């Protein structure tokens, strides 16, 4: 029995050693990839712009003839979605690029070395620069009135309602894989407490918003994300006579306050001037305003706080007025 007990202890030690080893090699160390402000800005772009950004990154790194690759992509604009085209008409560089473009969803091939390829709808839309390939999440709210609601909602995986009590309700499409991405972004600034196949409920919290700001995500980007995924009912009220905001004003104002907590004081270098007469103050103020140099002003005390670059020109300007006697009255 003692021997078996020792074996068990050794087994436990071995298990712990394996766990520690997994932590050392980084496989289970708990590190996570976090989205930044640039990443969220990328998600808010139209889909064909997102793809073009990836294509441009590929073109910058490839050693193949870039003109041939661009020509191949633009050719998709004259193709028909789903129709097969022979690869024998392509150059070796273009056939090599089909593998990358297939990974981006622009074309489809049955096998890696198939003799024919099929342009996808995304590939055709990207080549044409067509907004048909973009989702409603990528259309600005002020453009929605000019588009058909059914067309806007065709690919939209998540519809979000933001309430005045900071509660966020997201209606998701369980069959759409894109909904998981939208919910993941939503969880950055909202504490999700209910997750159902077609519904997610959470609350916008101070801690989450401050963490977003620390990652480089601006409150304006959070607002754009919520407005881009606003529920159709919310959009209908926004287009109505009352022009109800897509995001409640009190929620937006509070997010701005939370986001600015780490930057309550703004320091600027400048010069503080106290003028001895109203005429001198007005002359200095107009001159500084014409050069966008005013940082702060107090008319009652005739004080101006200006950017340093305009000091020499301003003093020369005031001296010219004094020379003419305009300030003597």
PLY file of the C-alpha trace (Angstrom):
ply
format ascii 1.0
element vertex 329
property float x
property float y
property float z
element edge 328
property int vertex1
property int vertex2
end_header
0.00 0.00 0.00
2.85 2.38 0.81
4.46 1.66 -2.55
1.24 2.39 -4.35
0.87 5.59 -2.36
4.37 6.65 -3.40
3.55 5.89 -7.03
0.42 8.03 -6.77
2.43 10.89 -5.31
4.96 10.62 -8.10
2.13 10.61 -10.62
0.74 13.79 -9.10
4.18 15.37 -9.27
4.52 14.36 -12.91
1.13 15.90 -13.69
2.10 19.12 -11.98
5.38 19.14 -13.86
3.55 18.76 -17.15
1.23 21.60 -16.23
4.17 23.80 -15.31
5.90 22.93 -18.55
2.84 23.87 -20.53
2.82 27.23 -18.79
6.51 27.77 -19.58
6.14 27.12 -23.31
3.31 29.65 -23.52
0.51 27.25 -24.45
-1.46 27.72 -21.25
-0.02 30.94 -19.84
-3.32 32.80 -20.12
-2.07 35.42 -22.60
-4.82 36.74 -24.86
-4.84 38.75 -28.05
-6.59 42.08 -27.46
-8.09 44.39 -30.06
-6.76 47.94 -30.26
-8.24 51.17 -31.53
-6.83 50.53 -35.01
-8.36 47.06 -34.97
-11.81 48.39 -34.11
-11.45 51.07 -36.78
-10.66 48.28 -39.24
-13.83 46.41 -38.26
-15.94 49.51 -38.87
-14.71 49.88 -42.46
-16.77 48.56 -45.39
-16.01 44.94 -46.14
-14.44 45.59 -49.53
-12.13 48.19 -47.92
-11.11 45.63 -45.29
-10.22 43.15 -48.02
-8.31 45.78 -49.99
-6.23 46.56 -46.89
-5.30 42.87 -46.63
-4.61 42.69 -50.36
-2.36 45.76 -50.16
-0.45 44.18 -47.28
0.04 41.06 -49.42
1.22 43.15 -52.39
3.75 44.96 -50.22
5.32 41.69 -49.09
5.20 39.62 -52.26
8.14 39.40 -54.62
5.94 38.63 -57.63
4.93 41.12 -60.28
2.48 43.45 -58.52
0.98 44.69 -61.79
-0.07 41.15 -62.72
-1.68 40.60 -59.32
-3.63 43.87 -59.44
-4.72 43.03 -62.98
-6.02 39.65 -61.76
-8.06 41.24 -58.96
-9.54 43.90 -61.24
-10.46 41.16 -63.71
-12.89 39.76 -61.14
-15.04 42.84 -61.73
-15.84 41.55 -65.20
-16.51 37.98 -64.03
-19.77 36.40 -63.00
-20.08 35.06 -59.48
-20.06 31.25 -59.42
-18.96 30.81 -63.03
-15.79 28.77 -63.57
-12.78 30.20 -65.38
-9.63 28.34 -66.54
-6.34 28.93 -64.75
-4.34 28.17 -67.89
-4.99 31.72 -69.09
-3.21 33.10 -66.00
0.48 33.69 -65.49
2.46 31.69 -62.94
2.40 34.64 -60.51
-1.37 34.95 -60.85
-1.90 31.22 -60.31
0.25 31.45 -57.19
-1.81 34.42 -55.96
-5.04 32.43 -56.29
-4.12 30.55 -53.13
-3.86 33.78 -51.14
-6.96 35.28 -52.71
-8.83 32.08 -51.95
-7.90 32.46 -48.29
-9.37 35.96 -48.37
-12.61 34.64 -49.87
-12.24 36.30 -53.25
-12.09 33.08 -55.27
-12.86 29.39 -54.78
-10.95 26.36 -56.07
-12.00 22.76 -55.54
-8.38 21.73 -54.94
-5.16 23.65 -54.50
-3.99 22.94 -58.06
-7.41 22.86 -59.74
-7.53 23.83 -63.41
-10.48 26.17 -62.87
-11.40 28.83 -60.32
-14.69 30.48 -59.31
-14.87 34.20 -58.36
-17.05 34.74 -55.29
-19.55 37.56 -54.80
-17.08 39.20 -52.43
-14.36 39.04 -55.08
-16.62 40.65 -57.67
-17.73 43.36 -55.24
-14.16 44.13 -54.15
-13.02 44.52 -57.74
-15.94 46.85 -58.46
-15.63 48.78 -55.22
-19.28 47.91 -54.67
-21.05 48.55 -51.35
-23.28 45.55 -51.99
-20.56 43.45 -50.42
-20.50 45.50 -47.22
-22.67 44.86 -44.20
-24.93 47.34 -42.52
-22.33 47.65 -39.77
-20.14 49.49 -42.26
-22.68 52.08 -43.42
-22.79 55.43 -41.66
-26.12 56.26 -39.98
-26.60 59.37 -42.12
-26.53 57.18 -45.25
-29.21 54.76 -44.10
-32.16 56.89 -45.16
-31.09 56.55 -48.79
-30.93 52.73 -48.77
-33.45 49.95 -48.56
-33.77 48.42 -45.07
-34.04 44.88 -46.36
-30.79 45.23 -48.30
-29.04 46.76 -45.28
-30.05 43.88 -43.00
-29.17 41.07 -45.40
-25.81 40.25 -43.79
-26.21 41.95 -40.42
-25.52 39.37 -37.70
-26.27 41.49 -34.60
-28.85 44.18 -33.77
-28.07 46.23 -30.65
-30.36 48.26 -28.40
-28.72 50.62 -25.87
-31.04 51.72 -23.06
-30.80 54.77 -20.84
-29.93 52.60 -17.82
-26.71 51.50 -19.63
-28.16 48.08 -20.41
-27.21 46.66 -23.80
-29.41 44.09 -25.54
-27.97 42.40 -28.63
-30.12 40.18 -30.85
-27.76 37.76 -32.56
-27.99 35.33 -35.43
-26.85 32.00 -34.02
-26.19 30.64 -37.52
-23.86 33.53 -38.48
-20.24 33.13 -37.48
-19.77 36.91 -37.79
-22.07 37.39 -34.79
-19.41 35.91 -32.51
-16.97 38.60 -33.61
-19.49 41.38 -32.99
-20.35 40.00 -29.55
-16.64 39.71 -28.73
-16.15 43.39 -29.56
-19.27 44.27 -27.56
-17.81 42.48 -24.53
-14.86 44.89 -24.55
-16.92 47.77 -23.15
-19.96 45.93 -21.75
-20.12 43.35 -18.99
-22.17 40.52 -20.51
-24.33 38.69 -17.97
-26.79 36.77 -20.17
-25.78 34.69 -23.20
-28.45 32.86 -25.17
-28.26 31.48 -28.73
-30.10 34.51 -30.12
-29.75 37.08 -27.34
-26.97 38.72 -25.33
-27.61 41.11 -22.44
-24.99 43.20 -20.66
-24.23 46.56 -19.09
-21.82 49.29 -20.15
-19.51 49.75 -17.18
-16.91 52.29 -16.11
-14.20 49.67 -15.72
-14.73 48.25 -19.19
-14.77 51.66 -20.87
-11.56 52.71 -19.10
-9.88 49.47 -20.17
-10.88 50.18 -23.77
-9.38 53.66 -23.56
-6.19 52.17 -22.12
-5.98 49.88 -25.17
-6.24 52.86 -27.49
-9.94 52.48 -28.30
-11.64 55.87 -28.31
-15.14 56.54 -27.01
-15.99 57.88 -30.48
-15.17 54.44 -31.89
-17.40 52.74 -29.30
-20.20 55.10 -30.28
-19.65 54.38 -33.98
-19.76 50.64 -33.29
-23.04 50.87 -31.37
-24.60 53.12 -34.01
-23.45 50.85 -36.82
-25.17 47.85 -35.21
-28.29 49.67 -33.99
-31.53 47.71 -34.07
-33.94 48.45 -36.98
-36.56 49.75 -34.52
-34.02 52.19 -33.09
-33.10 53.29 -36.61
-36.76 53.84 -37.46
-37.15 56.14 -34.42
-33.96 57.94 -35.42
-35.45 58.66 -38.85
-38.75 59.72 -37.32
-39.87 63.25 -36.52
-38.30 63.18 -33.05
-34.88 62.11 -34.40
-34.24 59.86 -31.39
-30.46 59.33 -31.02
-29.16 55.83 -31.79
-27.24 55.92 -28.49
-28.92 57.65 -25.51
-27.20 61.00 -24.78
-26.76 60.24 -21.07
-24.93 56.99 -21.90
-22.67 58.72 -24.40
-21.89 61.60 -22.04
-21.06 59.20 -19.22
-18.76 57.16 -21.46
-16.96 60.37 -22.41
-16.52 61.22 -18.73
-15.23 57.74 -17.94
-12.88 57.83 -20.88
-11.50 61.21 -19.84
-10.83 60.33 -16.21
-7.17 59.64 -16.92
-6.79 62.95 -18.76
-8.59 65.46 -16.58
-5.87 68.10 -16.89
-4.43 69.14 -20.23
-1.05 70.87 -20.20
-0.14 73.31 -22.98
2.89 75.54 -23.35
2.02 79.14 -24.00
2.29 82.79 -23.04
-0.08 84.68 -20.76
-0.77 88.29 -21.72
-2.64 90.94 -19.73
-3.62 93.92 -21.90
-3.99 97.41 -20.46
-7.03 98.51 -22.49
-10.09 96.98 -24.21
-8.83 98.15 -27.61
-5.48 96.46 -27.10
-7.25 93.30 -25.94
-9.52 93.24 -29.00
-6.62 93.86 -31.37
-4.54 91.10 -29.77
-7.46 88.68 -29.72
-8.35 89.18 -33.39
-4.72 88.84 -34.42
-4.23 85.64 -32.40
-7.53 84.17 -33.58
-6.52 84.69 -37.21
-3.52 82.44 -36.52
-5.47 79.89 -34.45
-3.23 80.67 -31.48
-5.76 81.24 -28.65
-5.71 78.57 -25.95
-7.75 80.50 -23.36
-9.16 83.98 -22.92
-10.86 86.06 -20.22
-12.39 89.21 -21.63
-13.31 90.73 -18.25
-9.68 90.57 -17.07
-8.34 91.30 -20.59
-6.15 88.19 -20.45
-5.06 85.90 -23.28
-3.22 82.58 -23.11
-1.66 82.00 -26.51
0.50 79.49 -28.32
4.18 80.46 -28.14
4.75 80.61 -31.90
2.78 83.83 -32.32
4.41 85.87 -29.54
6.92 87.77 -31.66
4.41 88.61 -34.41
1.80 89.66 -31.87
4.15 92.03 -30.07
5.15 93.58 -33.37
1.47 93.92 -34.30
0.61 95.63 -31.02
3.66 97.91 -31.30
2.48 99.11 -34.70
-0.89 100.04 -33.23
0.74 101.91 -30.36
2.93 103.79 -32.82
-0.16 105.07 -34.60
-1.62 106.25 -31.31
-4.71 104.02 -31.57
-4.41 102.97 -27.91
-3.91 106.44 -26.47
-7.57 107.49 -26.37
0 1
1 2
2 3
3 4
4 5
5 6
6 7
7 8
8 9
9 10
10 11
11 12
12 13
13 14
14 15
15 16
16 17
17 18
18 19
19 20
20 21
21 22
22 23
23 24
24 25
25 26
26 27
27 28
28 29
29 30
30 31
31 32
32 33
33 34
34 35
35 36
36 37
37 38
38 39
39 40
40 41
41 42
42 43
43 44
44 45
45 46
46 47
47 48
48 49
49 50
50 51
51 52
52 53
53 54
54 55
55 56
56 57
57 58
58 59
59 60
60 61
61 62
62 63
63 64
64 65
65 66
66 67
67 68
68 69
69 70
70 71
71 72
72 73
73 74
74 75
75 76
76 77
77 78
78 79
79 80
80 81
81 82
82 83
83 84
84 85
85 86
86 87
87 88
88 89
89 90
90 91
91 92
92 93
93 94
94 95
95 96
96 97
97 98
98 99
99 100
100 101
101 102
102 103
103 104
104 105
105 106
106 107
107 108
108 109
109 110
110 111
111 112
112 113
113 114
114 115
115 116
116 117
117 118
118 119
119 120
120 121
121 122
122 123
123 124
124 125
125 126
126 127
127 128
128 129
129 130
130 131
131 132
132 133
133 134
134 135
135 136
136 137
137 138
138 139
139 140
140 141
141 142
142 143
143 144
144 145
145 146
146 147
147 148
148 149
149 150
150 151
151 152
152 153
153 154
154 155
155 156
156 157
157 158
158 159
159 160
160 161
161 162
162 163
163 164
164 165
165 166
166 167
167 168
168 169
169 170
170 171
171 172
172 173
173 174
174 175
175 176
176 177
177 178
178 179
179 180
180 181
181 182
182 183
183 184
184 185
185 186
186 187
187 188
188 189
189 190
190 191
191 192
192 193
193 194
194 195
195 196
196 197
197 198
198 199
199 200
200 201
201 202
202 203
203 204
204 205
205 206
206 207
207 208
208 209
209 210
210 211
211 212
212 213
213 214
214 215
215 216
216 217
217 218
218 219
219 220
220 221
221 222
222 223
223 224
224 225
225 226
226 227
227 228
228 229
229 230
230 231
231 232
232 233
233 234
234 235
235 236
236 237
237 238
238 239
239 240
240 241
241 242
242 243
243 244
244 245
245 246
246 247
247 248
248 249
249 250
250 251
251 252
252 253
253 254
254 255
255 256
256 257
257 258
258 259
259 260
260 261
261 262
262 263
263 264
264 265
265 266
266 267
267 268
268 269
269 270
270 271
271 272
272 273
273 274
274 275
275 276
276 277
277 278
278 279
279 280
280 281
281 282
282 283
283 284
284 285
285 286
286 287
287 288
288 289
289 290
290 291
291 292
292 293
293 294
294 295
295 296
296 297
297 298
298 299
299 300
300 301
301 302
302 303
303 304
304 305
305 306
306 307
307 308
308 309
309 310
310 311
311 312
312 313
313 314
314 315
315 316
316 317
317 318
318 319
319 320
320 321
321 322
322 323
323 324
324 325
325 326
326 327
327 328
